[in-house]
Amino acid sequence: MDSNATKALKNQGYAVLQSPTANNTRWVSLLKSQTNALLKFQKSWQSLPTDQFLSDGGHYRYRRYSVFKYRTAEDELELLPHEPHFQSTYRNNMNGGINRDYEPFKQSSIDNASLKSIIYFVSKQISFNAEKEWRIQAHQFRIETSEEESGKPTPEGIHRDGADFILIMLLNRDNISGGLNHIYDKNKKILLETKLSELGDAVLIDDRKVWHGVSEIYPVNKSDVGNRDVLVLTFHHQVLD
C-alpha cells in the first residue's frame, strides 16, 4: 500500500499523484513499468464517439463507458455486461435522470495491461477498511475546444458522483489553457487547485468527503483544435454475500 496516498485520503479526502508530491513514488514506478501499454492506451482516445447527451447543445465531449467488477483478494478484473450510464438529477442536474447509452471501451483497451494495473493500484489505496469487491464505472473522456466553442470537462459544475472513490487521470492535453482540477470541502470551499499536465498525472478523491470540478478549456492557438483526455474511474464498494 502507498501509505502516504492512503493517509492523505483518510485525512483530507484526496491525494495528488503527480510530481513533486511525496505520495507518488509507487505510482511513478507503476507508470514507468507500464510505459508501452500506457502509450497504446493513450492512442485509444483518438477514436471516442461524440457524446450525444449534452443538454446544453454542446459538441465538445467524446466518450466511451464500461463497467467492471474487481475482486481484491484474487486480483480479478471482470468486465460486466454493457449497460447505460445513469445518474440521478440530484447528482447531475444537467444531464441526469435519463439512461445514457454510450459505446463501450474497445476490446484492445479492456485488454490493455495498464488498465488493470491502474485499478489494482487504486484498490490498494482505498481498501483500508478491508473491502473485498468494487464495482468500477470506467469513462474515457475527450474534451475538445476551438475558437468557436470552449470545452467543459464538468458541465454540471461542482459535484459529487455518488461513488466511494474516484480516480481522475490525465492521458493527454494538447493546445489548451484552463482545465484545472478543483477539490472543495463539504461547504464547497476550495481545498485544492491543480493542473494535470503529463501522462499519468492524477488525483484520487474520496467522493463521500469532498466535492470536485474542472474549469473550462480554451485553445492556446485559436486556429487549431485543443483537447484534454482523461480516464475517470468511479469505485463503488460491493458487499459480498
Secondary structure in CASP SS format (residue, H / E / C, confidence):
PFRMAT SS
TARGET T0000
AUTHOR 0000-0000-0000
METHOD secondary structure of the structure
MODEL  1
M C 1.00
D C 1.00
S H 1.00
N H 1.00
A H 1.00
T H 1.00
K H 1.00
A H 1.00
L H 1.00
K H 1.00
N H 1.00
Q H 1.00
G C 1.00
Y E 1.00
A E 1.00
V E 1.00
L E 1.00
Q C 1.00
S C 1.00
P C 1.00
T C 1.00
A C 1.00
N C 1.00
N C 1.00
T H 1.00
R H 1.00
W H 1.00
V H 1.00
S H 1.00
L H 1.00
L H 1.00
K H 1.00
S H 1.00
Q C 1.00
T H 1.00
N H 1.00
A H 1.00
L H 1.00
L H 1.00
K H 1.00
F H 1.00
Q H 1.00
K H 1.00
S H 1.00
W H 1.00
Q H 1.00
S H 1.00
L C 1.00
P C 1.00
T E 1.00
D C 1.00
Q C 1.00
F C 1.00
L C 1.00
S C 1.00
D C 1.00
G C 1.00
G C 1.00
H C 1.00
Y C 1.00
R E 1.00
Y E 1.00
R E 1.00
R E 1.00
Y E 1.00
S E 1.00
V E 1.00
F E 1.00
K E 1.00
Y E 1.00
R E 1.00
T C 1.00
A C 1.00
E C 1.00
D C 1.00
E E 1.00
L E 1.00
E E 1.00
L E 1.00
L C 1.00
P C 1.00
H C 1.00
E C 1.00
P C 1.00
H E 1.00
F E 1.00
Q C 1.00
S C 1.00
T C 1.00
Y C 1.00
R C 1.00
N C 1.00
N C 1.00
M C 1.00
N C 1.00
G C 1.00
G C 1.00
I C 1.00
N E 1.00
R E 1.00
D C 1.00
Y C 1.00
E C 1.00
P C 1.00
F C 1.00
K C 1.00
Q H 1.00
S H 1.00
S H 1.00
I H 1.00
D C 1.00
N C 1.00
A H 1.00
S H 1.00
L H 1.00
K H 1.00
S H 1.00
I H 1.00
I H 1.00
Y H 1.00
F H 1.00
V H 1.00
S H 1.00
K H 1.00
Q H 1.00
I H 1.00
S C 1.00
F C 1.00
N C 1.00
A C 1.00
E C 1.00
K C 1.00
E E 1.00
W E 1.00
R E 1.00
I E 1.00
Q E 1.00
A E 1.00
H E 1.00
Q E 1.00
F E 1.00
R E 1.00
I E 1.00
E E 1.00
T E 1.00
S C 1.00
E C 1.00
E C 1.00
E C 1.00
S C 1.00
G E 1.00
K C 1.00
P C 1.00
T C 1.00
P C 1.00
E C 1.00
G C 1.00
I C 1.00
H E 1.00
R C 1.00
D C 1.00
G C 1.00
A C 1.00
D C 1.00
F E 1.00
I E 1.00
L E 1.00
I E 1.00
M E 1.00
L E 1.00
L E 1.00
N E 1.00
R E 1.00
D E 1.00
N C 1.00
I E 1.00
S E 1.00
G E 1.00
G C 1.00
L E 1.00
N E 1.00
H E 1.00
I E 1.00
Y E 1.00
D C 1.00
K C 1.00
N C 1.00
K C 1.00
K C 1.00
I E 1.00
L E 1.00
L E 1.00
E E 1.00
T E 1.00
K E 1.00
L C 1.00
S C 1.00
E C 1.00
L C 1.00
G C 1.00
D C 1.00
A E 1.00
V E 1.00
L E 1.00
I E 1.00
D E 1.00
D C 1.00
R C 1.00
K C 1.00
V C 1.00
W E 1.00
H E 1.00
G E 1.00
V E 1.00
S C 1.00
E C 1.00
I E 1.00
Y E 1.00
P E 1.00
V C 1.00
N C 1.00
K C 1.00
S C 1.00
D C 1.00
V C 1.00
G E 1.00
N E 1.00
R E 1.00
D E 1.00
V E 1.00
L E 1.00
V E 1.00
L E 1.00
T E 1.00
F E 1.00
H E 1.00
H E 1.00
Q E 1.00
V C 1.00
L C 1.00
D C 1.00
END
